[in-house]
Amino acid sequence: MKTIDISPYVSQPTASSVVRGACPHDCPDTCALLTTVQDGVATQVQGNPDHRHTAGVLCTKVSRYTERTYHPERLMQPLKRVGPKGAGQFEPVSWDAALADIATRLQGIAARNPQAIVPYSYAGTMGLVQAESMAARFFNQLGASLLDRTICSSAGTEGLVHTLGGKVGMRVEFFAESKLILIWGSNSIGSNLHFWRLAQEAKRGGAKLVCIDPRRSETADKCHEHIQLLPGTDAALALSLMHELIVHDWLDHDYIAQHTVGWEALKARALLWNPQRAAQVCGVPEAQIIQLARDYGTTKPAAIRLNYGMQRVRGGGNAVRAVACLPALTGAWRHRTGGLLLSSSGQFPVDKAALQRPDLLAGKTPRTINMTTIGDDLLRESSPTFGPKIEALIVYNSNPVAVAPDSSKVVAGFARDDLFTVVLEHFQTDTADYADYLLPATTQLEHWDIHISYGHTDVLLNRPAIAPVGQALPNTEIFRQLAQRMGYTQPCFTDDDLTLCRTAFGASVDFDELLTHGFASLQLPEAPFAQGSFPTPSGKCEFFSQRLQNAGMDGLPSHIPNDEPAGVNANFPLAMISPPARNFLNSSFVNVQSLRDIEGEPLLEIHADDAAARGIETGQVVRVFNPRGSYRCKAKVSNRARPGVVNGLGIWWRKLGLSGTNVNELTSQRLTDLGRAPVFYDCWVQVEMTND
């Protein structure tokens, strides 16, 4: 292979320098980074104190980013499989040989049907450039199957779209001025640290903090009150809050009249949900619901911080819809310190068409594969309804063997001898073990990228701080090289990474400001919906969605119970949720030894009542199982789990687990009511002692 010029990917540091960057990981905070470089080696990663949202503070994970970049198991050169799939046996190969063979294999498949080739990626990096820019151009030109990227947030996204009009909400900095904050479905201390700083500021100013979560999380410990509802009952709680707002007239009638659609229909539905009914469904005291409604209806300003945990159940989209209706009922949107925030990412003027070039499809209409059902889809044969059998899979920015649901099927699919698999990675993950070719990718310290946030409203630029380690290349360069070998000669396949960064926002963001400071704030109103103007078809908060009704669905938000098959609960009586371990981020950082030392071993939290009924004590190895599979881990008897619910903390790499599996052996490929998303927290299991 020709020598690749790395100068576009790396600043040329002096003996000692500090380089501005951005955290790439799947977290609302999107922190601004400062990387100290000494003689070409990154020695420290810190938060940028000049960035108001980062304020010089990083989470434990990212503060150890140099440990990840210089990890002794970092992939340093391309590898070709020499053993059976899943054994993780590889031999070194040159970039030229690897890319030439990959291109030849893809060309042969594409000649039969390019839709037999499937990209699989998600948020291993949240950067607009290293995620879906050159990669999207490559797959669009190829005519490969499209990927429905649903695995994290699409149910909640659809809920917002059909209520508020998109991923929009209040500005996070104004939570510090709120007098009541509902932290709903979020362990902010572990997954939204900089929001927690604002919540603490509000608390010192007299605000009441309420955590709504099936798990007694670290955040719940620090709030004034914890409402420990059953998984999948959030919509019932929200509808009961509406009931109380109505019967006590804690409503802003003027705001409802001017800026909402469907009030009378929503009112009729909410009045069916008195606190007694909701208490039975949610498994919480009736008095708690009554008090929460009183607090929300009478405290001004009140704000809600939603997160995505609460939408990972069958009725997740409707649950988000129901909660998103609440601020309009009380007129909370009138205040900059009131309203709701789930995601701010819809407010960024990203030019996705310029980055991803859907025009390269040139009229082709490939099928779409849902990443949540990859286990089933890899095992399907060709058919008129499904299309061609999947013959090739290109994985980047994801670890599906560890993170996709119903993982025994995912493993079986990846183990197919007739499946050609290429994985772009930093480490030899569970998925990498099944690759035919394993290609070393750069980390955030080694490439250009540009970032939006789903927790604040600043654009961040990431400068490369060091040269790529070993023979690693940015994702963009790997797809450029593949495009060249596939014979794609369009000029867009020669755009370098800095050009792609400039392309992301065009003239809507001052790129010189990004180059100078590393970040730039969007110019947005302080109270975006004080006068309505929601980005819905009606311009109003849509309690009733005509679009949903036109699609044959309920136009109003409703409580949709969890839906494991009828009768399964008799043999599998425990509901299981699988929130993230505090020191991992999905499956990232699991192989960083210092963080794994903190986490210890794969863990199942179980309430004392459920443990006693099974003779289980803390520290014992238990078997957690259901019809999809079984998972062995250590038990921890803890009030972090409520009776009838166990918490399987994840996501460990399978090969680092006690028996080569992880919690996703138990989760299912069923989909949510809206958004085609996975129901990770809609899962019934049994737990028993083992002889270990």
C-alpha positions as CSV (number, residue, x, y, z in Angstrom):
1,M,0.0,0.0,0.0
2,K,1.2,3.5,-0.7
3,T,2.5,5.5,2.3
4,I,-0.5,7.5,3.7
5,D,0.2,11.1,4.6
6,I,-0.9,11.5,8.2
7,S,-0.5,15.2,8.3
8,P,-4.2,15.9,7.8
9,Y,-4.9,13.9,10.9
10,V,-2.4,15.4,13.4
11,S,-1.3,18.7,14.7
12,Q,2.4,19.1,14.7
13,P,3.1,19.7,18.4
14,T,6.1,21.4,19.9
15,A,8.0,19.6,22.6
16,S,5.1,20.4,25.0
17,S,1.7,21.6,23.9
18,V,-2.0,21.5,24.9
19,V,-4.5,20.5,22.2
20,R,-8.2,21.3,22.3
21,G,-10.6,18.4,21.6
22,A,-14.0,16.9,22.5
23,C,-15.1,13.7,24.2
24,P,-16.5,11.3,21.5
25,H,-18.5,9.0,23.7
26,D,-22.2,8.4,24.0
27,C,-23.0,10.8,26.8
28,P,-25.2,14.0,26.9
29,D,-22.3,16.1,28.3
30,T,-20.1,16.1,25.2
31,C,-17.2,17.6,27.2
32,A,-14.4,19.9,25.8
33,L,-11.0,18.3,26.3
34,L,-7.5,19.6,26.8
35,T,-4.8,17.0,25.9
36,T,-1.3,17.7,27.1
37,V,1.3,16.4,24.7
38,Q,5.0,16.0,25.5
39,D,7.3,15.1,22.6
40,G,4.5,13.6,20.6
41,V,3.0,11.6,23.4
42,A,-0.3,12.4,25.1
43,T,0.4,12.5,28.8
44,Q,-2.9,13.8,30.3
45,V,-6.5,14.5,29.2
46,Q,-8.4,17.1,31.2
47,G,-11.7,19.0,31.0
48,N,-11.5,22.5,29.4
49,P,-12.2,25.0,32.1
50,D,-13.1,27.6,29.5
51,H,-16.1,25.6,28.3
52,R,-19.0,26.4,30.5
53,H,-20.6,23.0,30.4
54,T,-17.4,21.1,31.0
55,A,-16.0,23.6,33.6
56,G,-12.8,21.6,33.8
57,V,-14.4,18.4,35.1
58,L,-14.4,15.0,33.4
59,C,-15.9,11.7,34.4
60,T,-13.6,9.0,35.7
61,K,-13.7,7.1,32.4
62,V,-12.6,9.9,30.1
63,S,-10.1,11.3,32.6
64,R,-8.1,8.1,32.0
65,Y,-8.3,8.4,28.2
66,T,-4.5,8.1,27.7
67,E,-4.8,4.6,29.4
68,R,-7.2,3.7,26.6
69,T,-5.2,5.2,23.8
70,Y,-1.9,3.6,24.8
71,H,-3.5,0.3,26.1
72,P,-1.1,-2.6,25.6
73,E,-3.9,-4.5,23.7
74,R,-4.5,-1.7,21.3
75,L,-4.8,-2.9,17.7
76,M,-1.7,-1.7,15.9
77,Q,-1.9,-3.2,12.4
78,P,-4.5,-4.9,10.1
79,L,-5.2,-8.5,10.9
80,K,-6.6,-11.4,8.9
81,R,-8.4,-14.3,10.5
82,V,-6.6,-17.7,10.5
83,G,-8.7,-19.7,12.9
84,P,-12.3,-20.6,13.2
85,K,-14.8,-17.7,13.7
86,G,-15.0,-16.6,17.3
87,A,-11.7,-18.0,18.3
88,G,-10.0,-14.6,17.8
89,Q,-7.0,-16.1,15.9
90,F,-5.4,-13.6,13.4
91,E,-2.2,-13.0,11.6
92,P,-0.8,-9.6,10.5
93,V,-1.4,-8.4,7.0
94,S,-0.5,-5.2,5.2
95,W,-3.0,-2.5,4.6
96,D,-2.7,-2.9,0.9
97,A,-3.4,-6.7,1.0
98,A,-6.3,-6.3,3.4
99,L,-8.0,-3.5,1.5
100,A,-7.5,-5.1,-1.9
101,D,-9.0,-8.4,-0.7
102,I,-11.9,-6.6,1.0
103,A,-12.7,-4.6,-2.1
104,T,-12.5,-7.7,-4.3
105,R,-14.9,-9.6,-1.9
106,L,-17.3,-6.7,-1.8
107,Q,-17.3,-6.2,-5.5
108,G,-18.2,-9.9,-6.0
109,I,-21.1,-9.7,-3.7
110,A,-22.3,-6.3,-5.1
111,A,-22.3,-7.8,-8.6
112,R,-25.0,-10.2,-7.4
113,N,-26.9,-7.8,-5.1
114,P,-25.3,-4.9,-3.2
115,Q,-28.1,-5.1,-0.6
116,A,-26.4,-8.3,0.6
117,I,-23.8,-6.0,2.1
118,V,-24.8,-4.4,5.4
119,P,-23.1,-1.6,7.5
120,Y,-23.4,-1.9,11.2
121,S,-22.5,1.1,13.3
122,Y,-23.7,3.2,16.2
123,A,-22.2,5.6,18.8
124,G,-18.7,4.2,19.4
125,T,-17.9,7.8,18.4
126,M,-20.6,10.5,18.4
127,G,-18.5,12.6,15.9
128,L,-20.2,13.6,12.7
129,V,-17.1,12.9,10.6
130,Q,-15.7,9.7,12.0
131,A,-19.3,8.2,12.3
132,E,-21.4,8.7,9.2
133,S,-19.7,10.9,6.7
134,M,-17.2,9.1,4.4
135,A,-18.7,5.8,5.5
136,A,-22.2,6.9,4.5
137,R,-20.9,8.1,1.1
138,F,-19.2,4.7,0.5
139,F,-22.3,2.7,1.3
140,N,-24.6,5.0,-0.6
141,Q,-22.4,4.7,-3.7
142,L,-22.3,0.9,-3.2
143,G,-26.1,0.7,-2.9
144,A,-25.7,-1.4,0.3
145,S,-28.6,-2.1,2.7
146,L,-29.4,0.9,4.9
147,L,-29.2,0.5,8.7
148,D,-32.0,1.6,11.0
149,R,-29.9,2.8,13.9
150,T,-32.4,2.2,16.7
151,I,-30.5,0.5,19.5
152,C,-30.4,3.4,21.9
153,S,-32.8,6.3,21.5
154,S,-35.3,6.0,18.6
155,A,-38.4,5.2,20.8
156,G,-37.9,8.4,22.8
157,T,-37.0,10.3,19.7
158,E,-40.3,9.3,18.1
159,G,-42.2,10.2,21.3
160,L,-40.7,13.7,21.2
161,V,-41.3,14.1,17.4
162,H,-45.0,13.4,17.8
163,T,-45.4,15.7,20.8
164,L,-42.8,18.5,20.7
165,G,-41.8,18.2,17.1
166,G,-38.3,16.9,17.5
167,K,-35.3,16.4,19.8
168,V,-35.7,19.9,21.4
169,G,-36.2,21.2,24.9
170,M,-35.1,23.6,27.5
171,R,-31.5,24.7,27.7
172,V,-29.6,22.6,30.3
173,E,-27.9,25.5,32.0
174,F,-31.2,26.9,33.2
175,F,-31.9,23.8,35.3
176,A,-29.7,25.5,37.9
177,E,-32.5,28.1,38.5
178,S,-35.4,25.6,38.8
179,K,-37.3,25.1,42.0
180,L,-38.3,21.5,41.3
181,I,-36.4,19.0,39.1
182,L,-37.8,15.6,38.2
183,I,-34.9,13.4,37.2
184,W,-36.8,10.7,35.3
185,G,-35.2,7.5,34.0
186,S,-31.6,8.8,34.6
187,N,-28.8,8.1,36.9
188,S,-27.3,11.5,36.3
189,I,-24.3,11.0,38.6
190,G,-23.1,8.2,36.4
191,S,-24.4,9.2,33.0
192,N,-24.9,12.9,32.9
193,L,-22.4,14.3,35.4
194,H,-22.5,17.9,34.3
195,F,-26.2,18.1,34.5
196,W,-25.9,16.8,38.1
197,R,-23.7,19.7,38.9
198,L,-26.5,22.0,37.8
199,A,-29.0,20.1,39.8
200,Q,-26.8,20.4,42.9
201,E,-26.7,24.1,42.3
202,A,-30.5,24.3,42.1
203,K,-30.6,22.2,45.3
204,R,-28.4,24.6,47.1
205,G,-30.8,27.3,46.0
206,G,-33.8,25.5,47.6
207,A,-34.9,23.3,44.8
208,K,-36.5,19.9,45.5
209,L,-35.0,17.0,43.5
210,V,-37.1,13.9,42.8
211,C,-35.7,10.8,41.1
212,I,-38.1,8.5,39.2
213,D,-36.3,5.2,38.5
214,P,-36.9,1.5,39.1
215,R,-33.4,1.3,40.5
216,R,-32.3,3.1,43.7
217,S,-29.4,4.6,41.8
218,E,-26.6,6.8,43.2
219,T,-28.6,9.7,41.9
220,A,-31.7,8.5,43.9
221,D,-29.5,8.4,47.0
222,K,-28.8,12.1,46.7
223,C,-32.3,13.3,45.8
224,H,-34.9,14.5,48.3
225,E,-37.3,11.7,47.1
226,H,-37.1,8.5,45.1
227,I,-40.1,7.1,43.3
228,Q,-39.1,3.5,42.7
229,L,-41.7,2.5,40.1
230,L,-41.9,-0.8,38.3
231,P,-40.2,-0.9,34.9
232,G,-42.5,0.1,32.0
233,T,-45.0,2.0,34.1
234,D,-43.8,5.6,33.5
235,A,-46.7,6.5,31.2
236,A,-49.2,5.4,33.9
237,L,-47.4,7.7,36.4
238,A,-47.5,10.6,34.0
239,L,-51.2,10.1,33.2
240,S,-52.0,10.0,36.9
241,L,-50.0,13.3,37.4
242,M,-52.2,14.8,34.7
243,H,-55.3,13.5,36.6
244,E,-54.3,15.4,39.7
245,L,-53.4,18.5,37.7
246,I,-56.9,18.5,36.3
247,V,-58.9,17.8,39.4
248,H,-57.0,20.4,41.4
249,D,-56.9,22.8,38.5
250,W,-53.1,23.2,38.6
251,L,-53.3,24.1,34.9
252,D,-52.3,27.0,32.8
253,H,-55.5,27.3,30.8
254,D,-54.3,30.1,28.6
255,Y,-51.2,28.2,27.5
256,I,-53.2,25.1,26.8
257,A,-55.7,27.0,24.7
258,Q,-53.1,28.9,22.7
259,H,-50.3,26.4,22.3
260,T,-51.6,22.8,22.4
261,V,-53.7,20.4,20.3
262,G,-56.0,17.7,21.6
263,W,-56.6,18.9,25.1
264,E,-60.1,17.6,25.6
265,A,-59.2,14.1,24.4
266,L,-56.1,14.0,26.6
267,K,-58.2,15.3,29.6
268,A,-60.7,12.5,29.1
269,R,-58.0,9.9,29.1
270,A,-56.1,11.3,32.0
271,L,-59.2,11.3,34.2
272,L,-59.2,7.5,33.9
273,W,-55.9,7.4,35.8
274,N,-56.6,8.3,39.4
275,P,-53.7,7.9,41.8
276,Q,-55.1,4.6,43.2
277,R,-55.1,3.0,39.8
278,A,-51.6,4.3,39.0
279,A,-50.3,3.2,42.4
280,Q,-51.4,-0.4,41.7
281,V,-49.8,-0.4,38.2
282,C,-46.6,1.4,39.1
283,G,-46.1,-0.4,42.4
284,V,-45.6,2.8,44.5
285,P,-47.6,4.3,47.3
286,E,-50.6,6.3,46.3
287,A,-49.5,9.1,48.6
288,Q,-46.2,9.5,46.6
289,I,-48.1,10.1,43.4
290,I,-50.4,12.6,45.0
291,Q,-47.5,14.5,46.6
292,L,-45.5,14.5,43.3
293,A,-48.5,15.9,41.4
294,R,-48.9,18.6,44.1
295,D,-45.2,19.5,43.9
296,Y,-45.3,19.6,40.1
297,G,-48.6,21.5,39.9
298,T,-47.7,24.2,42.5
299,T,-44.0,24.7,42.2
300,K,-42.8,27.3,39.7
301,P,-40.6,26.9,37.8
302,A,-40.5,23.1,37.5
303,A,-38.3,21.2,35.1
304,I,-38.0,17.6,33.9
305,R,-34.8,15.9,32.9
306,L,-35.7,12.7,31.0
307,N,-33.1,10.2,29.9
308,Y,-33.4,7.2,27.6
309,G,-33.6,4.4,30.2
310,M,-37.4,4.8,30.6
311,Q,-38.1,4.2,26.9
312,R,-36.4,0.8,26.6
313,V,-39.7,-1.1,27.1
314,R,-42.6,-2.0,24.9
315,G,-44.5,1.3,25.6
316,G,-41.4,3.4,25.6
317,G,-42.4,5.8,22.9
318,N,-45.8,6.5,24.5
319,A,-44.2,6.9,27.9
320,V,-42.0,9.7,26.5
321,R,-45.1,11.2,24.8
322,A,-47.0,11.2,28.1
323,V,-44.2,12.9,30.1
324,A,-43.5,15.4,27.3
325,C,-47.1,16.6,27.6
326,L,-46.7,17.7,31.3
327,P,-44.9,21.0,30.9
328,A,-47.5,22.4,28.5
329,L,-50.3,21.6,31.0
330,T,-48.7,23.8,33.7
331,G,-47.3,26.4,31.3
332,A,-43.8,25.5,32.5
333,W,-42.5,26.4,29.0
334,R,-43.2,30.1,29.7
335,H,-40.1,30.1,31.9
336,R,-36.5,29.5,30.7
337,T,-36.1,27.5,33.9
338,G,-39.1,25.3,33.2
339,G,-40.0,22.7,30.7
340,L,-38.3,19.4,29.8
341,L,-35.1,18.1,28.2
342,L,-34.5,14.6,26.8
343,S,-32.3,15.5,23.9
344,S,-31.1,18.8,22.5
345,S,-29.6,17.3,19.3
346,G,-32.5,18.3,17.1
347,Q,-31.5,22.0,17.5
348,F,-28.2,21.7,15.7
349,P,-28.2,22.8,12.0
350,V,-26.2,19.8,10.7
351,D,-26.0,19.5,6.9
352,K,-26.4,15.7,6.9
353,A,-27.0,15.7,3.1
354,A,-23.6,17.4,2.5
355,L,-21.8,15.0,4.8
356,Q,-23.5,11.8,3.9
357,R,-24.4,12.4,0.2
358,P,-27.6,10.4,-0.1
359,D,-27.7,11.6,-3.8
360,L,-25.0,8.9,-4.4
361,L,-27.8,6.4,-4.2
362,A,-28.8,7.7,-7.7
363,G,-32.3,6.5,-7.5
364,K,-31.6,3.2,-5.8
365,T,-33.9,2.3,-2.9
366,P,-32.1,-0.3,-0.7
367,R,-33.9,-2.2,2.0
368,T,-33.4,-1.2,5.6
369,I,-32.1,-3.6,8.3
370,N,-32.9,-2.8,11.9
371,M,-29.8,-3.1,14.0
372,T,-31.9,-4.3,16.9
373,T,-32.9,-7.5,15.0
374,I,-29.5,-8.3,13.6
375,G,-29.5,-11.6,15.4
376,D,-32.5,-12.8,13.5
377,D,-31.6,-11.1,10.3
378,L,-28.1,-12.7,10.0
379,L,-29.9,-16.1,10.2
380,R,-32.5,-15.4,7.5
381,E,-32.3,-16.8,4.0
382,S,-33.2,-14.9,0.9
383,S,-36.9,-14.2,0.4
384,P,-39.2,-11.9,-1.5
385,T,-40.1,-10.1,1.8
386,F,-36.6,-9.9,3.4
387,G,-34.5,-9.6,0.2
388,P,-31.1,-11.2,-0.2
389,K,-29.4,-13.1,2.5
390,I,-26.8,-11.0,4.3
391,E,-23.4,-12.0,2.8
392,A,-21.1,-9.2,4.2
393,L,-21.2,-7.1,7.3
394,I,-18.9,-4.0,7.9
395,V,-18.9,-3.1,11.6
396,Y,-17.5,0.2,12.8
397,N,-18.2,2.2,16.0
398,S,-20.1,-0.7,17.5
399,N,-19.7,-4.1,19.3
400,P,-22.9,-5.9,18.3
401,V,-21.9,-9.3,19.7
402,A,-21.8,-7.7,23.2
403,V,-24.5,-4.9,22.9
404,A,-27.3,-6.3,20.6
405,P,-30.2,-8.1,22.3
406,D,-30.8,-11.9,22.3
407,S,-27.0,-12.4,21.9
408,S,-27.1,-16.1,21.4
409,K,-28.7,-15.5,18.0
410,V,-26.2,-12.6,17.3
411,V,-23.3,-15.0,18.0
412,A,-24.8,-17.7,15.8
413,G,-25.2,-15.1,12.9
414,F,-21.7,-13.8,13.2
415,A,-20.3,-17.4,13.4
416,R,-21.6,-18.2,9.9
417,D,-18.8,-19.4,7.7
418,D,-20.4,-17.9,4.6
419,L,-20.6,-14.4,6.2
420,F,-17.8,-12.0,5.2
421,T,-17.1,-9.7,8.2
422,V,-14.9,-6.6,8.4
423,V,-14.5,-4.8,11.8
424,L,-12.9,-1.4,12.3
425,E,-11.8,-1.3,16.0
426,H,-9.4,-0.1,18.7
427,F,-9.4,-3.5,20.5
428,Q,-10.1,-7.1,19.9
429,T,-13.7,-7.0,21.2
430,D,-16.3,-9.8,21.3
431,T,-17.3,-8.8,17.7
432,A,-13.7,-8.5,16.5
433,D,-13.2,-12.2,17.4
434,Y,-15.6,-13.0,14.5
435,A,-14.0,-10.8,11.9
436,D,-12.4,-12.0,8.7
437,Y,-10.4,-8.7,8.7
438,L,-9.8,-6.6,11.7
439,L,-8.7,-3.0,10.8
440,P,-7.1,-0.7,13.4
441,A,-8.9,2.6,13.8
442,T,-7.7,5.8,15.5
443,T,-9.0,7.0,18.8
444,Q,-10.2,10.5,19.5
445,L,-6.7,11.8,20.3
446,E,-5.6,10.9,16.7
447,H,-8.0,12.4,14.3
448,W,-10.2,15.4,13.4
449,D,-13.9,15.4,14.2
450,I,-16.8,17.8,14.9
451,H,-19.5,17.1,17.5
452,I,-23.0,18.1,18.5
453,S,-24.4,17.3,21.9
454,Y,-27.7,15.8,23.1
455,G,-27.3,17.5,26.5
456,H,-26.3,21.1,25.7
457,T,-26.3,23.3,22.7
458,D,-22.6,23.9,21.9
459,V,-20.7,22.6,18.8
460,L,-17.3,21.2,19.6
461,L,-14.3,20.7,17.3
462,N,-11.8,17.9,18.0
463,R,-8.2,18.4,16.9
464,P,-5.8,15.5,16.6
465,A,-3.3,15.7,19.4
466,I,-0.9,12.9,18.4
467,A,0.0,10.9,15.4
468,P,-2.0,7.7,14.9
469,V,-0.6,4.9,17.1
470,G,1.0,2.1,15.1
471,Q,-0.7,1.7,11.7
472,A,-4.1,2.9,12.9
473,L,-6.1,5.0,10.5
474,P,-9.2,7.1,10.9
475,N,-12.5,5.5,9.8
476,T,-12.8,8.2,7.1
477,E,-9.4,7.2,5.6
478,I,-10.3,3.5,5.6
479,F,-13.4,4.2,3.7
480,R,-11.6,6.6,1.3
481,Q,-9.1,3.8,0.6
482,L,-11.9,1.3,0.1
483,A,-13.7,3.6,-2.3
484,Q,-10.5,4.1,-4.3
485,R,-10.1,0.3,-4.7
486,M,-13.7,-0.1,-5.6
487,G,-13.2,2.4,-8.5
488,Y,-15.2,5.3,-7.0
489,T,-13.8,8.4,-8.7
490,Q,-16.2,11.1,-7.6
491,P,-14.5,14.1,-6.0
492,C,-16.4,13.6,-2.7
493,F,-14.3,10.5,-1.9
494,T,-11.2,12.7,-1.7
495,D,-12.5,15.2,0.8
496,D,-10.1,15.2,3.8
497,D,-11.2,15.3,7.4
498,L,-10.8,19.0,7.9
499,T,-13.0,19.6,4.8
500,L,-15.6,17.3,6.3
501,C,-15.5,19.2,9.5
502,R,-16.1,22.4,7.7
503,T,-18.9,20.8,5.6
504,A,-20.9,19.6,8.7
505,F,-22.4,23.0,9.4
506,G,-21.6,25.1,6.4
507,A,-21.9,28.8,7.1
508,S,-24.3,28.3,10.1
509,V,-21.4,27.9,12.6
510,D,-18.3,30.1,12.7
511,F,-15.6,27.6,11.9
512,D,-12.9,30.1,12.8
513,E,-14.4,30.3,16.3
514,L,-14.2,26.6,16.6
515,L,-10.5,26.6,15.5
516,T,-9.7,29.3,18.0
517,H,-11.7,28.1,21.1
518,G,-12.6,24.5,20.3
519,F,-16.4,25.2,20.8
520,A,-19.1,27.6,19.7
521,S,-22.6,28.1,21.2
522,L,-25.7,28.0,19.1
523,Q,-27.7,31.2,19.2
524,L,-31.0,30.1,20.7
525,P,-33.8,31.7,22.7
526,E,-33.7,31.2,26.4
527,A,-37.3,30.0,26.6
528,P,-37.8,28.4,23.2
529,F,-41.6,27.6,23.6
530,A,-42.7,30.5,25.7
531,Q,-45.0,31.6,22.9
532,G,-45.6,28.1,21.4
533,S,-43.9,27.8,18.1
534,F,-43.1,24.1,18.5
535,P,-41.6,22.4,15.4
536,T,-44.7,20.2,15.0
537,P,-47.0,20.4,11.9
538,S,-49.4,22.4,14.0
539,G,-46.8,24.6,15.6
540,K,-48.2,23.5,19.0
541,C,-47.5,20.9,21.6
542,E,-49.5,17.9,20.2
543,F,-51.3,16.1,23.0
544,F,-53.0,14.4,20.1
545,S,-51.0,13.4,17.0
546,Q,-52.8,13.3,13.7
547,R,-49.7,11.7,12.2
548,L,-49.9,8.8,14.5
549,Q,-53.6,8.3,13.9
550,N,-53.1,8.5,10.2
551,A,-50.6,5.6,10.6
552,G,-53.2,3.5,12.4
553,M,-52.0,4.1,15.9
554,D,-53.4,5.8,18.9
555,G,-53.2,9.6,18.5
556,L,-53.0,10.1,22.3
557,P,-50.3,8.9,24.7
558,S,-51.3,5.8,26.6
559,H,-49.8,3.3,29.1
560,I,-48.8,0.1,27.2
561,P,-47.8,-2.7,29.6
562,N,-44.6,-4.7,29.1
563,D,-45.3,-7.6,26.8
564,E,-43.3,-10.7,27.5
565,P,-45.3,-13.7,26.2
566,A,-48.4,-14.6,28.1
567,G,-47.7,-17.1,30.9
568,V,-44.0,-16.5,31.0
569,N,-44.1,-14.8,34.4
570,A,-45.2,-18.0,36.2
571,N,-41.8,-19.6,35.5
572,F,-39.8,-16.3,35.2
573,P,-41.3,-14.0,37.9
574,L,-38.6,-11.4,38.1
575,A,-38.5,-8.3,35.9
576,M,-34.9,-7.5,34.9
577,I,-33.5,-4.1,33.9
578,S,-29.9,-3.8,32.7
579,P,-28.7,-0.2,33.5
580,P,-25.0,0.6,32.7
581,A,-22.3,-0.1,35.1
582,R,-21.0,3.3,36.4
583,N,-17.5,3.0,35.1
584,F,-18.3,1.6,31.6
585,L,-20.1,3.3,28.7
586,N,-22.1,0.6,26.9
587,S,-19.2,-1.8,26.1
588,S,-16.5,0.9,25.9
589,F,-13.9,1.1,28.7
590,V,-14.6,-2.5,29.8
591,N,-11.0,-3.5,28.9
592,V,-9.4,-0.6,30.8
593,Q,-8.0,-2.4,33.7
594,S,-8.3,0.4,36.3
595,L,-12.0,0.9,35.5
596,R,-12.7,-2.8,35.5
597,D,-10.9,-3.1,38.9
598,I,-13.4,-0.5,40.2
599,E,-16.4,-2.5,38.8
600,G,-15.1,-5.8,40.0
601,E,-17.1,-8.6,38.4
602,P,-20.4,-8.8,36.4
603,L,-23.1,-8.1,39.0
604,L,-26.8,-8.7,39.6
605,E,-28.5,-6.6,42.3
606,I,-31.3,-8.4,44.0
607,H,-33.7,-7.3,46.8
608,A,-33.3,-9.1,50.2
609,D,-36.9,-10.5,49.9
610,D,-36.2,-12.1,46.5
611,A,-32.7,-13.3,47.6
612,A,-34.0,-14.9,50.8
613,A,-36.7,-16.8,48.9
614,R,-33.9,-18.3,46.8
615,G,-31.3,-18.8,49.5
616,I,-29.0,-16.3,47.8
617,E,-26.4,-14.2,49.6
618,T,-24.1,-11.4,48.4
619,G,-21.0,-12.7,46.6
620,Q,-22.5,-16.0,45.5
621,V,-22.5,-16.9,41.8
622,V,-26.0,-17.1,40.5
623,R,-27.6,-18.2,37.2
624,V,-30.0,-15.7,35.7
625,F,-32.1,-17.3,32.9
626,N,-35.1,-17.3,30.7
627,P,-36.1,-19.1,27.5
628,R,-33.5,-17.1,25.5
629,G,-30.5,-18.1,27.5
630,S,-28.7,-18.0,30.8
631,Y,-26.1,-15.7,32.3
632,R,-23.8,-16.3,35.3
633,C,-22.7,-13.5,37.5
634,K,-22.2,-12.5,41.2
635,A,-25.2,-11.6,43.3
636,K,-25.4,-8.5,45.4
637,V,-28.3,-8.3,47.9
638,S,-29.1,-4.6,47.9
639,N,-32.0,-2.1,48.2
640,R,-30.9,-0.7,44.9
641,A,-33.2,-3.4,43.5
642,R,-36.9,-3.2,44.4
643,P,-38.9,-6.4,45.2
644,G,-39.7,-8.3,42.1
645,V,-37.0,-6.5,40.0
646,V,-33.4,-7.4,39.5
647,N,-30.7,-5.1,38.1
648,G,-28.2,-6.8,35.7
649,L,-25.5,-4.2,35.5
650,G,-23.9,-4.1,32.0
651,I,-22.5,-4.2,29.5
652,W,-19.5,-6.5,30.1
653,W,-17.7,-8.0,27.2
654,R,-18.9,-11.6,26.9
655,K,-15.4,-13.0,27.1
656,L,-14.7,-11.2,30.3
657,G,-17.8,-12.6,31.9
658,L,-17.9,-15.7,34.2
659,S,-19.1,-18.1,31.5
660,G,-18.6,-16.3,28.2
661,T,-21.9,-14.5,28.1
662,N,-23.3,-11.2,29.3
663,V,-26.7,-9.8,30.3
664,N,-27.8,-9.5,26.6
665,E,-28.1,-13.3,26.5
666,L,-31.5,-12.6,28.2
667,T,-32.8,-9.6,26.4
668,S,-35.1,-9.9,23.4
669,Q,-35.3,-8.6,19.8
670,R,-38.9,-7.4,20.2
671,L,-39.5,-3.7,19.3
672,T,-41.1,-0.7,21.0
673,D,-44.4,0.8,20.2
674,L,-42.7,3.8,18.4
675,G,-39.3,4.0,16.9
676,R,-38.6,0.3,16.2
677,A,-36.3,0.2,19.2
678,P,-35.2,-2.6,21.5
679,V,-37.0,-3.5,24.7
680,F,-34.0,-4.1,26.9
681,Y,-35.8,-3.3,30.1
682,D,-38.9,-5.4,29.2
683,C,-37.4,-8.7,30.3
684,W,-38.6,-11.5,32.7
685,V,-36.1,-13.9,34.3
686,Q,-35.6,-16.4,37.0
687,V,-32.5,-16.4,39.3
688,E,-31.1,-19.5,41.1
689,M,-28.0,-20.4,43.0
690,T,-25.2,-22.4,41.3
691,N,-22.7,-24.8,42.8
692,D,-19.8,-22.4,42.1
